[in-house]
Amino acid sequence: MKVNQVELVISAVRPEQYPDEQLPEFALAGRSNVGKSSFINKMINRKALARTSSKPGKTQTLNFYKIEESVYFVDVPGYGYAKVSKSERAAWGKMIETYFTSREGLKAAVLVVDLRHAPSKDDVMMYDFLKHYDLPCVVVATKADKIPKGKWEKHKKVVRETLDLAKGDEIIVFSSETGQGKDQAWNALKSRM
Ligand code: GDP
């Protein structure tokens, strides 16, 4: 998809704040620092998207981006940040559970993981959570530019096995540096719209 128009419609915490408009929607989740913002920026041809801080202590929000008046990307605050308090973690959990279980236009989740390493415990928990609610999931294994192409398949297999990937879900090898996987990622989303 050739993206020209992107608008941050709202940073929401509660369902009343979600946009009313029903467009196909994709939720983007990933561990803090995994490369989720870079993935989103690459997909929509932006250098730096407006983003609220994911640092602990700041209000964590679901950021709804409308793309080409035809699809929403919802940036879910990152998880696995060590310095987050118990209460912040609980608030995050409640917010995303409410979102994932109530949002009608949601077509799939995009789970961003690091191709270099086996998915973390938090990644596995996130994936299990999505599967618990029967949500289709596109796994984006990013930072592919950091390992030789000849090793991609081997690493992809580790990601697949560690997550115990469900039938119908796919893994896309991606790099925000080179644009590797961008067309494939858009095709995966389009096929679920
Ligand atoms: P977020 O916290 O998940 O949104 O992560 P960011 O998108 O801010 O990325 C975290 C760090 O990883 C930054 O320094 C990025 O430049 C770097 N990064 C993200 N994606 C890639 C990638 O595909 N390749 C490489 N080499 N670095 C990346």
Boltz pocket constraint, residues with backbone or C-beta under 6 A from the ligand:
constraints:
  - pocket:
      binder: B
      contacts: [[A, 30], [A, 31], [A, 32], [A, 33], [A, 34], [A, 35], [A, 36], [A, 37], [A, 38], [A, 39], [A, 78], [A, 142], [A, 143], [A, 144], [A, 145], [A, 146], [A, 174], [A, 175], [A, 176], [A, 177], [A, 178]]
      max_distance: 6.0
